[in-house]
Amino acid sequence: MSFFHAGPAPKAQGPRPGTLRDGLDLQPGMAVGLFGGSFNPAHDGHAHVAETAMRRLGLDRVIWLVSPQNPLKDARDSAPLAERMASAQAAAAMAAAGRSMVVSDFETRAGTQWTVDTLRALTARHPGVRFVWLMGSDNLAGFHRWRGWTDIMRIMPMAVIARPGSLHHSRTAPAAARFASARVPTSQARRLADLEAPAWTWLTAPLNPRSSTALRAARDAAAPL
């Protein structure tokens, strides 16, 4: 999922209606979480975020949106998309609600590069679906640097799930301050999908310390010279 570049985002030209098969099988009225990332690799920490959101928000489904390539990261550090898709599928299967987790290459199919354009494309293709953007608290700290981040906040509600090492910085993040009046108490989190954006909430749960960066470092350290 490609994030960065702050400020308003011009609307991208997506595929013509009826030309894209996204394979998501979404029905009007569903409450659906969108969980984007590179998943390089995916791990049980990702499953923890998705499962926490599913349970606490009362979602019908969580869609893992696997980014083809973040343009601000070196492609040489990124595993091929097929490998990351398989990694996300394995991690999603770890969740207790695994059958409600869907791993998708929608961005590749739709040709969207930025998160804001992906969300616009999905909401246009699936009217009546109650989408919620899901984000780990480690991403909220830098959310104000994402391309069209204020637009994202106004497209759909957002849930921020606590991740280790980012609690202080995310709670004091510029995005949290900018949209402080739109924050929904955790006690009302199950209403989030029904609220008009901007609306966001903070979810805490037992923290899972696993990270993709640590897994890649361990893999590289174990590789033969």
Rosetta blueprint (number, residue, H / E / L):
1 M L
2 S E
3 F L
4 F E
5 H L
6 A L
7 G L
8 P L
9 A L
10 P L
11 K L
12 A L
13 Q L
14 G L
15 P L
16 R L
17 P L
18 G L
19 T L
20 L L
21 R L
22 D L
23 G L
24 L L
25 D L
26 L L
27 Q L
28 P L
29 G L
30 M L
31 A E
32 V E
33 G E
34 L E
35 F E
36 G E
37 G E
38 S L
39 F L
40 N L
41 P L
42 A L
43 H L
44 D H
45 G H
46 H H
47 A H
48 H H
49 V H
50 A H
51 E H
52 T H
53 A H
54 M H
55 R H
56 R H
57 L H
58 G L
59 L L
60 D L
61 R E
62 V E
63 I E
64 W E
65 L E
66 V E
67 S L
68 P L
69 Q L
70 N L
71 P L
72 L L
73 K L
74 D L
75 A H
76 R H
77 D H
78 S L
79 A L
80 P L
81 L H
82 A H
83 E H
84 R H
85 M H
86 A H
87 S H
88 A H
89 Q H
90 A H
91 A H
92 A H
93 A L
94 M L
95 A L
96 A L
97 A L
98 G H
99 R H
100 S H
101 M E
102 V E
103 V E
104 S E
105 D L
106 F H
107 E H
108 T H
109 R H
110 A H
111 G L
112 T L
113 Q L
114 W E
115 T H
116 V H
117 D H
118 T H
119 L H
120 R H
121 A H
122 L H
123 T H
124 A H
125 R H
126 H L
127 P L
128 G L
129 V L
130 R E
131 F E
132 V E
133 W E
134 L E
135 M E
136 G E
137 S H
138 D H
139 N H
140 L H
141 A L
142 G L
143 F H
144 H H
145 R H
146 W E
147 R L
148 G L
149 W H
150 T H
151 D H
152 I H
153 M H
154 R H
155 I H
156 M L
157 P L
158 M E
159 A E
160 V E
161 I E
162 A L
163 R L
164 P L
165 G L
166 S L
167 L H
168 H H
169 H H
170 S H
171 R H
172 T L
173 A L
174 P H
175 A H
176 A H
177 A H
178 R H
179 F L
180 A H
181 S H
182 A H
183 R E
184 V L
185 P L
186 T H
187 S H
188 Q H
189 A H
190 R H
191 R H
192 L H
193 A H
194 D H
195 L L
196 E L
197 A L
198 P L
199 A L
200 W E
201 T E
202 W E
203 L E
204 T L
205 A L
206 P L
207 L L
208 N L
209 P L
210 R L
211 S L
212 S H
213 T H
214 A H
215 L H
216 R H
217 A H
218 A H
219 R H
220 D H
221 A H
222 A H
223 A L
224 P L
225 L L
